[in-house]
Amino acid sequence: MIKNKKYQLLLLGLLFDGIGMISFMLPGIGEFTDLIWAPIAGWLMTRMYKGNPGKIAGLIAFIEEIVPGLDIIPSFTLMWLYTYVIKRDKTITLEEN
């Protein structure tokens, strides 16, 4: 088991993005699975990332999964990148001063 929460979130995000993309492999059935997966993905995102960023990402994940053709967007991975790569740089700069 990975002890670092940062990398646990990355692995879970990759798994959840993969689940979201499964509908591309199931023509006809995939659209139905999106109806089930979209609210689950939104809820999972809010559990993984707390506060307003998590709520916004949860809404985006829900929309991305419910709208046909947008499943290709890896919303969980993008949120991880935002949280631990993009946002982190700004936080470090402010803490160092």
C-alpha positions as CSV (number, residue, x, y, z in Angstrom):
1,M,0.0,0.0,0.0
2,I,1.2,3.5,-0.9
3,K,1.7,5.5,2.3
4,N,1.9,8.9,0.7
5,K,-1.6,10.3,0.3
6,K,-0.5,12.4,-2.7
7,Y,0.3,9.3,-4.8
8,Q,-2.7,7.4,-3.5
9,L,-4.9,10.1,-4.9
10,L,-3.0,9.9,-8.2
11,L,-3.5,6.2,-8.5
12,L,-7.2,6.5,-7.6
13,G,-7.6,9.3,-10.1
14,L,-6.1,7.2,-12.9
15,L,-8.4,4.3,-11.9
16,F,-11.5,6.5,-11.9
17,D,-10.5,8.2,-15.2
18,G,-10.1,4.7,-16.6
19,I,-13.6,3.7,-15.4
20,G,-15.0,6.8,-16.9
21,M,-13.5,6.0,-20.3
22,I,-14.9,2.4,-20.3
23,S,-18.1,3.7,-22.0
24,F,-16.1,4.2,-25.2
25,M,-15.5,0.5,-25.3
26,L,-19.2,-0.4,-24.8
27,P,-21.1,1.2,-27.8
28,G,-24.7,1.6,-27.0
29,I,-24.4,0.5,-23.4
30,G,-21.7,3.1,-22.6
31,E,-24.1,6.0,-22.6
32,F,-26.3,4.2,-20.0
33,T,-23.3,3.5,-17.8
34,D,-22.5,7.2,-17.9
35,L,-25.8,8.0,-16.3
36,I,-24.7,5.8,-13.4
37,W,-21.1,6.8,-13.3
38,A,-21.5,10.6,-13.6
39,P,-23.0,11.2,-10.1
40,I,-20.6,8.7,-8.6
41,A,-17.6,10.4,-10.2
42,G,-18.8,13.8,-9.0
43,W,-19.2,12.5,-5.4
44,L,-15.8,10.8,-5.4
45,M,-14.1,14.0,-6.5
46,T,-15.6,15.9,-3.6
47,R,-14.4,13.2,-1.2
48,M,-10.9,13.2,-2.7
49,Y,-10.4,17.0,-2.7
50,K,-12.0,19.0,0.1
51,G,-13.3,22.5,0.1
52,N,-14.4,24.7,-2.8
53,P,-11.9,23.2,-5.3
54,G,-13.3,19.7,-4.6
55,K,-16.9,21.0,-5.1
56,I,-16.0,22.7,-8.4
57,A,-14.1,19.7,-9.6
58,G,-17.0,17.4,-8.6
59,L,-19.4,19.4,-10.7
60,I,-16.9,19.4,-13.6
61,A,-16.4,15.6,-13.3
62,F,-20.2,15.1,-13.3
63,I,-20.7,17.3,-16.4
64,E,-17.7,15.6,-18.1
65,E,-19.1,12.2,-17.5
66,I,-22.8,12.9,-18.3
67,V,-22.2,14.7,-21.6
68,P,-21.5,12.2,-24.4
69,G,-18.1,12.4,-26.0
70,L,-16.4,14.2,-23.1
71,D,-15.4,11.0,-21.3
72,I,-11.9,11.3,-22.9
73,I,-11.1,14.2,-20.5
74,P,-9.2,12.8,-17.5
75,S,-10.8,15.1,-14.9
76,F,-9.4,13.2,-11.8
77,T,-5.9,13.4,-13.2
78,L,-6.2,17.0,-14.1
79,M,-7.4,17.8,-10.6
80,W,-4.4,16.0,-9.2
81,L,-2.1,18.0,-11.4
82,Y,-3.8,21.3,-10.4
83,T,-3.6,20.4,-6.7
84,Y,-0.1,19.0,-6.5
85,V,1.8,20.6,-9.4
86,I,0.2,23.9,-10.4
87,K,-1.2,25.1,-7.1
88,R,1.7,23.7,-5.1
89,D,4.2,26.1,-6.7
90,K,2.2,29.1,-5.6
91,T,1.9,27.8,-2.1
92,I,5.6,27.1,-1.7
93,T,6.4,30.6,-2.9
94,L,4.1,32.2,-0.3
95,E,5.4,30.0,2.5
96,E,9.0,30.7,1.8
97,N,8.6,34.5,2.2
